[in-house]
Amino acid sequence: MKVNIITLGCSKNTVDSENMAGLLRNAGHQVFFDRQQNDADMVIINTCGFIGDAKEESVNTILEQIESKKFFNRRHSRDGRQRRLVVMGCLAQRNGDELPDLLPEVDEWHGVPDPKATIPCADILSNHLPHHPISVPRCISTPSHYAYLKIAEGCNRSCSYCAIPNIRGHHVSRPIDQLVDEARYLVSQGVKELIVISQDTTYYGLDLYGRRALGQLLERLATESGAQWIRLHYTYPSSFPIDAIQVMQRYENICNYIDIPLQHINSRILSSMQRGIDREGTLQLLSQFRTLLPDAAIRTTLIVGYPGESIEEFNELKEFVQQARFDRMGCFAYSAEEGTPADSLADDIPQEEKERRVSELMAIQEQISLEKNEARVGNNYRVLIDRHEGEYYIGRTEYDSPEIDDEVLIPDNHRLLIGEFYQVHITQALENDLYAELID
């Protein structure tokens, strides 16, 4: 078969899709990651169901592919080819009881992969595989020089606004030796940058080893994988394993980069969010980061408009953003999610006011980002080239993760290789971009 996999949502879904692709190719099928691919015998949509906008995108994509399926089947009615449409992932897991009746044109519905399965995604694809191979190399859908390394599945946190534990289940860590083997394989395929992910990377190891083992994992990856960059995402502030930061201090191939969604700073709201940390604990943790890794870029995300958030509490958050001076920041308007503890609270802040608060926080961050970028003008950095676009090569420093952070634009008057490292000199700064010249 020709199988087209459409992935929506986060990088954890990306890894699931890549594992499926490995299974399918191993079984002799052709696999594509191309939303515009029109000649597939099967289309698999890996959906997201985290928040309202993501669910809407997933439903719209299903409807779009239903129409595509109808057109394909009419076109091939004489030669007998009929497309199958498979929907899986978080939306299917969350709303699987009602969706099949609403969308009968979908041939198969599956939830999220079994996190304890020996072969990832084999349970979803069992009807389409003649055998289960012993070893299933992933098929990378990202640019070939970087890949995501998913170290665990599920989440044991109980954040009041989040539906992920209901969708993905309890936290299940993958063994360190298995992760190191996968990392070595990825590097052998040309991957230069490993991006460590899970729902909560700082919880890693508690279920397997009875202790937080993120630091041990990072040390093994730094010394045994061969990766030139290792980047840490999705850390959680409560009970943060500081030994992981100490490992980052010791190894140059671990990027000076910490992704840590804080969500808020007001202690009352943090308590209602069930985050397991208060204002004082958050400030102490950030102080530790700045002391141990003074050069690190810190990325965070915040939520505004949480039920009951007063103007005073929002102003406290504004002041925090001004003082913390994050290197990268995202901000979201709260949306009530069915089945979460916060869904029982009165969603008492108008959407227009939520959006105003988002805009106000982001305006503060944009100015901070500009000032931080301007401070980099005149300095030299090592960059990884992601792509060529227009008259520029587009690269990133170790302080920037792909797709979500700043980029470095280098004039294409020299031929550069995609996926290779170069030294550049920063010549100009904008809010979200740096301009640079190649150092010969």
C-alpha positions in Angstrom: 0.0 0.0 0.0 0.8 3.7 -0.2 0.2 5.1 3.2 0.0 8.8 4.0 0.4 9.8 7.7 -0.8 13.2 8.7 0.4 14.3 12.2 -1.3 17.0 14.2 -0.3 18.4 17.6 2.9 18.1 19.6 6.2 16.4 19.1 5.1 13.4 21.1 2.6 12.7 18.3 5.4 13.1 15.8 7.3 10.3 17.4 4.3 8.0 17.4 3.8 8.7 13.7 7.5 8.0 13.0 7.2 4.7 14.8 4.2 3.7 12.8 6.0 4.6 9.6 8.9 2.3 10.6 6.5 -0.6 11.1 4.7 0.0 7.8 7.9 0.4 5.8 9.3 -2.7 7.4 6.2 -4.6 6.2 6.8 -3.4 2.6 4.5 -0.5 2.4 5.3 3.0 1.0 5.0 5.7 3.6 4.5 9.5 3.1 4.3 12.4 5.5 2.6 14.7 3.1 -0.8 16.3 3.7 -1.1 17.0 0.0 -0.4 13.4 -1.1 -3.4 12.4 -3.2 -2.6 8.9 -4.3 -2.5 7.0 -1.0 -4.4 3.8 -0.4 -4.6 4.6 3.3 -4.5 7.9 5.2 -3.8 7.8 8.9 -4.6 11.0 10.8 -2.8 11.2 14.2 -4.9 13.7 16.0 -4.5 16.1 18.9 -7.3 16.7 21.5 -5.5 18.8 24.0 -7.4 22.1 23.8 -10.3 23.6 21.8 -8.2 24.9 18.9 -6.4 21.6 18.5 -9.6 19.6 18.6 -11.1 21.9 15.9 -8.1 21.4 13.7 -8.3 17.7 14.1 -12.0 17.6 13.2 -11.5 19.8 10.2 -8.6 17.6 9.0 -10.8 14.5 9.3 -13.6 16.2 7.3 -11.1 17.3 4.7 -9.8 13.7 4.3 -13.3 12.3 4.2 -14.0 14.4 1.1 -10.6 13.4 -0.4 -11.4 9.7 0.3 -14.8 10.1 -1.6 -13.1 11.7 -4.6 -10.4 9.0 -4.6 -12.9 6.2 -4.4 -15.0 7.7 -7.3 -11.9 8.1 -9.4 -10.8 4.5 -8.9 -14.2 2.9 -8.9 -13.3 0.9 -12.1 -9.9 -0.4 -11.0 -11.1 -1.5 -7.6 -8.8 0.7 -5.5 -10.6 2.0 -2.4 -8.9 4.3 0.2 -9.1 3.5 3.9 -9.2 6.4 6.4 -7.8 5.7 9.8 -8.0 8.1 12.7 -5.9 7.7 15.9 -4.3 9.7 18.7 -5.6 12.0 21.4 -8.9 13.1 19.9 -9.9 9.6 19.1 -8.8 8.5 22.6 -10.8 11.3 24.2 -14.0 11.3 22.1 -13.9 7.8 20.7 -17.3 6.9 22.0 -19.1 9.6 20.0 -17.0 10.2 16.9 -17.7 6.9 15.0 -21.4 7.7 14.9 -20.8 11.3 13.9 -18.2 10.4 11.2 -19.1 7.0 9.8 -17.0 7.5 6.7 -13.9 6.8 8.9 -12.9 3.2 8.5 -11.0 2.7 11.7 -10.7 4.5 15.0 -7.8 4.0 17.4 -6.7 5.8 20.5 -3.1 6.4 21.6 -0.5 3.7 21.4 -0.1 1.3 24.3 2.9 2.7 26.2 3.9 -0.7 27.5 3.9 -2.4 24.1 7.2 -4.0 23.1 6.9 -2.6 19.6 5.5 1.0 19.6 2.2 1.3 17.6 1.9 -2.4 16.7 -1.4 -2.5 18.5 -2.8 0.2 16.2 -1.5 -1.3 13.0 -2.0 -5.0 13.7 -4.6 -5.3 10.9 -2.1 -4.0 8.3 1.1 -5.8 9.2 1.9 -9.4 8.0 4.3 -9.8 10.9 5.7 -7.8 13.8 9.4 -7.2 13.2 11.8 -7.7 16.1 13.5 -4.3 15.5 11.5 -1.3 14.2 13.7 1.7 13.1 11.7 4.9 13.1 11.3 6.8 9.9 12.1 10.4 10.6 9.6 13.0 9.4 11.5 16.0 10.7 14.5 17.4 8.7 17.1 14.6 8.9 19.6 16.5 11.1 17.3 16.6 14.2 14.9 14.2 15.9 12.8 13.9 19.0 13.7 11.3 21.6 10.6 10.4 23.6 11.7 9.1 27.0 8.3 8.4 28.6 4.6 8.3 27.9 1.7 9.5 30.0 1.7 11.8 33.1 1.3 11.4 36.8 0.6 15.1 37.4 -2.9 16.4 38.2 -2.8 19.9 36.8 -6.3 21.2 37.1 -6.6 22.5 33.5 -5.0 19.6 31.7 -6.6 16.6 30.1 -3.4 14.7 29.2 -3.5 12.3 32.1 -7.0 11.3 31.1 -5.9 10.8 27.5 -2.5 9.3 27.8 -2.7 7.6 31.2 0.0 7.2 33.9 3.7 8.0 33.4 5.6 5.1 31.9 9.4 5.6 31.5 11.5 3.9 28.9 14.7 2.1 30.1 17.9 4.1 29.8 19.7 1.4 27.8 16.8 1.4 25.3 16.9 5.1 24.9 20.7 5.2 24.4 20.4 2.5 21.7 17.7 4.5 19.9 19.8 7.7 20.2 22.8 5.9 18.7 20.6 4.7 15.8 19.3 8.2 15.1 22.8 9.6 15.1 23.9 6.8 12.7 21.2 8.0 10.4 22.6 11.6 10.3 20.8 13.2 13.3 23.0 15.9 14.8 20.5 17.2 17.4 18.4 15.1 19.9 15.5 16.8 21.5 14.5 15.0 24.7 10.7 15.0 25.2 7.8 13.5 27.2 4.8 14.8 28.9 7.0 15.5 32.0 10.7 14.9 31.5 11.7 15.7 35.1 9.5 12.8 36.4 11.6 10.4 34.3 12.8 7.3 36.1 10.6 7.3 39.2 8.4 4.4 38.0 11.4 2.3 36.8 14.2 3.1 39.2 12.4 4.6 42.2 14.2 7.9 41.7 14.4 10.7 39.2 16.9 9.6 36.7 16.9 12.5 34.1 20.5 13.5 35.1 21.7 9.9 34.6 20.0 9.7 31.2 21.4 13.0 30.0 24.9 11.8 31.1 24.6 8.6 29.1 23.2 10.4 26.1 26.0 13.0 26.3 28.8 10.4 26.5 27.4 7.5 24.4 25.0 8.7 21.7 27.4 10.7 19.6 24.9 13.5 19.3 26.4 17.0 18.8 23.5 18.7 20.4 21.1 17.4 23.1 18.2 19.6 24.0 15.8 19.3 27.0 12.1 20.0 26.7 8.9 19.8 28.8 10.5 20.0 32.2 8.2 20.5 35.2 9.1 22.9 38.0 7.9 21.0 41.1 10.7 18.7 42.5 13.0 19.6 39.6 16.1 17.3 39.7 18.9 19.8 40.0 21.5 17.0 39.3 20.3 17.2 35.6 21.4 20.9 35.6 24.8 19.8 37.0 25.1 17.3 34.2 24.3 20.1 31.7 27.2 22.1 33.2 29.7 19.3 32.5 29.0 18.5 28.9 29.3 20.9 26.0 27.0 18.8 23.7 24.0 19.4 26.0 22.5 22.7 24.9 22.3 25.6 27.4 18.5 25.5 27.0 15.7 24.7 29.5 12.1 24.5 28.5 10.0 24.8 31.6 6.3 25.7 31.4 5.6 27.7 34.6 1.9 28.7 33.8 1.7 31.4 36.5 3.5 33.0 39.4 0.6 33.9 41.8 0.6 31.3 44.6 -3.2 31.1 44.9 -3.6 30.4 41.2 -0.7 27.9 41.2 -2.4 26.1 44.1 -5.8 26.0 42.2 -3.9 24.8 39.2 -2.5 22.0 41.4 1.1 22.7 40.2 2.8 21.5 43.4 4.9 24.7 43.6 4.2 28.3 44.8 5.7 31.7 43.9 8.6 31.4 46.3 9.6 27.9 45.0 9.4 29.1 41.4 11.7 32.1 42.1 14.2 29.9 44.0 14.3 27.4 41.1 14.9 30.2 38.5 17.6 31.5 40.7 19.3 28.1 40.8 19.1 27.9 37.0 20.7 31.4 36.6 23.4 30.5 39.2 24.3 27.1 37.8 23.8 27.9 34.1 24.1 31.6 33.7 24.3 31.4 29.9 21.3 29.2 29.6 18.2 30.2 27.5 15.0 29.6 29.5 11.8 29.1 27.6 8.5 29.1 29.4 4.7 29.2 28.8 2.1 31.0 30.8 -1.7 30.8 31.1 -3.9 33.9 31.5 -7.6 34.1 32.2 -7.6 31.1 34.6 -10.9 31.0 36.5 -10.9 33.8 39.1 -7.7 35.4 38.0 -8.1 39.0 39.3 -6.5 42.1 37.8 -4.1 42.2 40.8 -3.0 38.6 40.1 -2.6 39.3 36.4 -0.5 42.4 37.3 1.6 40.2 39.5 2.2 38.0 36.5 3.1 41.0 34.3 5.7 42.2 36.9 7.1 38.7 37.1 7.6 38.5 33.3 9.3 41.9 33.4 11.7 40.9 36.1 12.4 37.3 35.0 13.3 38.3 31.5 12.8 35.0 29.9 14.7 34.3 26.7 11.6 32.7 25.1 8.0 32.8 26.2 4.6 31.7 25.0 1.3 32.6 26.4 -2.2 31.0 26.1 -5.7 32.1 27.1 -7.3 29.6 29.4 -9.9 27.3 27.9 -12.1 25.0 30.0 -11.5 21.3 29.2 -14.1 18.7 29.8 -13.2 16.2 32.5 -10.5 18.3 34.2 -10.8 19.6 37.8 -10.8 23.2 36.6 -13.9 22.5 34.5 -16.0 22.7 37.6 -14.8 26.3 38.2 -16.7 29.2 36.8 -15.0 30.3 33.6 -15.7 33.9 34.6 -13.3 36.0 32.5 -14.6 37.0 29.0 -12.7 35.7 26.0 -12.0 39.2 24.9 -10.3 40.1 28.2 -8.3 36.8 28.1 -7.0 37.8 24.6 -6.2 41.3 25.9 -4.1 39.8 28.7 -2.3 37.5 26.3 -1.5 40.5 24.0 -0.3 42.6 27.0 2.1 39.9 28.2 3.4 39.1 24.8 4.1 42.8 24.1 6.3 42.9 27.2 8.1 39.7 26.1 8.7 41.0 22.6 10.6 44.0 24.0 12.6 41.7 26.2 13.4 39.4 23.3 14.5 42.4 21.2 16.8 43.6 23.9 18.3 40.2 24.4 18.8 39.8 20.7 20.4 43.2 20.4 22.9 42.1 23.1 24.1 39.3 20.8 25.0 41.7 18.0 28.8 41.6 17.5 29.2 38.1 19.0 30.1 34.9 17.3 28.0 31.7 17.5 27.9 28.2 16.3 24.7 27.6 14.2 23.0 24.5 12.8 21.6 25.1 9.3 17.9 24.0 9.0 17.0 25.1 5.5 17.4 27.5 2.6 14.7 30.1 2.1 14.7 33.0 -0.4 18.1 34.7 -0.3 19.1 33.2 3.1 20.2 30.1 4.9 18.2 29.7 8.1 20.0 28.4 11.1 19.7 28.2 14.9 22.0 28.7 17.9 22.0 26.3 20.8 19.6 28.7 22.5 16.8 28.0 20.0 14.7 24.9 19.4 13.3 24.2 15.9 9.9 25.7 14.8 9.2 27.6 18.1 12.2 29.8 18.7 14.4 32.5 17.0 16.3 31.9 13.8 19.6 33.1 12.4 19.5 34.4 8.8 22.7 34.1 6.8 23.0 35.5 3.2 23.4 32.8 0.6 26.5 34.3 -1.0 28.3 31.2 0.2 27.1 27.6 -0.3 26.2 26.0 3.0 25.1 22.5 3.7 21.7 21.8 5.3 22.2 20.0 8.6 25.8 21.2 9.2 27.3 23.5 11.7 29.0 26.8 10.9 30.5 29.7 12.9 28.7 33.1 12.2 29.0 36.7 13.4 25.8 38.4 14.4 25.3 41.7 12.5 21.7 42.7 13.2 18.8 41.9 15.6 15.1 41.9 15.4 12.5 40.7 18.0 12.5 37.1 16.7 15.4 36.9 14.3 19.1 37.5 14.1 21.1 38.3 11.0 24.6 37.0 10.6 27.6 36.7 8.3 29.6 33.5 7.8 33.0 33.5 9.5 35.4 32.2 6.8 
